[in-house]
Amino acid sequence: MRDDRVLRLPVWWFIAILLARSAGATVATHGMVASDHALASAAGVEILQRGGNAVDAAAATALAVCVVNSSSCGIGGGGFMLAYFPRTQRAIALDYRERAPAAASRDMFVRDGKAVPELSRAGGLAIAVPGEIAGLAHAVRRYGRLQLAVVMEPAIRLARDGFPIGEHLADEIARGREAIAAYPALAAVLLHADGTARAVGERLQFPALAQTLTQIADQGPQAFYSGAIAADLVETVREAGGVFTRDDLASYRPLERPVLRGRYRGRTVLTMPPPSSGGGVLLQILNIIARDDLAALGAQSPTTLHLLAEAMKHAFADRAEVYGDPDFVRVPLPQLLSPRYAETLRNRISARTTFDRSFYGQADPPRDAGTSHLSVIDGEGNAVALTTTINTGFGSLVMSPRTGVILNNEMDDFAAQPGVPNVFGLVGAAANAVAPRKRPLSSMTPTIVLDHGRPVLIVGGSGGPLIITATLQTLLNVVDFDLDAAAAIAAPRIHDQWVPDVLAVEPGIDGATRDALARRGHLIKEMPRMGAVQAIRVDGGGLDGAADPRKGGAAVGW
Ligand code: GLY
């Protein structure tokens, strides 16, 4: 009977997904949603068709994707929403990033003078105070057109009635099986009774989560931050060895931050400010390469890739030193993003060679696991780029069996000690040290590119620091190389985050190019699937969207 529900979806829906998956197709004129999962994109389109705007649709898609890809994100996590409304030319950057509990302290992950990575990656201490529900509710109330309860309907349906496990989720369960087995509440949902992983196509339901979502839909976001759900979350975290309290939840607030703006090849680039490093690093790289004619140098040519890698290293070296929560540290964005600084850094790039690490301001880039990006546009051209996360796959692995909430491990995005890499190999300094009620530095890069005040590209991705470079290269593939959305996303990528001293390349970068880069001194390492991007390109009024084949999502239009 539950399968019927999926089968009863209208035929146009399947056609839209098939069209949206075909390379380069301009598939819609009324609106479009690109996300990491076809069912989540369909949830967003459903909300558009019910009269919602891009903000409503983005919130619905986020809630739905966090059910069907519960390894990536969830109401136990947090995120960033960038929205642009062309009629008023207003842009907003909403920060609903998780926050350290009041009892957090700088050395909470240090034992006998050394950072202990396990403490910030799994279990109670890894958990920061979730912002997802507060943020989405704020966005819908302030900028949406529908009631939160309506926007939540598709996610509630998916959690209650179940859905077939997709390839990405199945991979994450299989990969994390041993770790999941140590957390009984999560194991009860994701593993069979004999401890084997649930697999592709098996039906998965989250009845407790469906109930929690229904309570929030009925009573509003305060149901999550005070009352029975909050009491349960505090108890769950404490049982798992964590330190957050009811007051940490009750005092959580999403924040609207000043949108970060840049210019690139005559377009305006709107992106996320700190506590994400994503927007700043993206704009810094764009500024460094702005005077180089990439189209003439050639897409994927050794010279273009070398230039990009060098620009990435400079920007990531600065990321490590000066970025942190702007409520706690001053991030010198005006200096970092000034044309003069970009020129200084560009002049330090040699066409012939890369340099020793110490030449730049400072792990192994990880594969995409946690985090999910979605891009949305509605019929009026309102655009939303939204990235949400519980950090690594299934976050802290702590799940409340009573509420079905999987809690994040976002505390690992802090620098546990200066220079000690986190799970993504990223190093940080005092600017990103743990402090009570501070938000950990992020790489999430929701971005909207405008031409003459109209959105022409809505883009972002998942994959830790790969988010920044994957978003960057997709943007360049559209703006400099004029590729359609599918081709821009599918093109092979590179990534260099300064530390470790490695230039990661996807398998599609050919041998001759790798040799040419190696001759310039880059230590080449092949990595499959570097990040997962969702993008919508607006082209002469038509909407051309695509989801990253590396993670198996879909763009759906109507
Ligand atoms: N948790 C990954 C990020 O925010 O960058």
Residues whose N, C-alpha, C, O or C-beta is under 5 A from the ligand:
A	BS01	LIG	T389 N391 L441 S442 S443 M444 G464
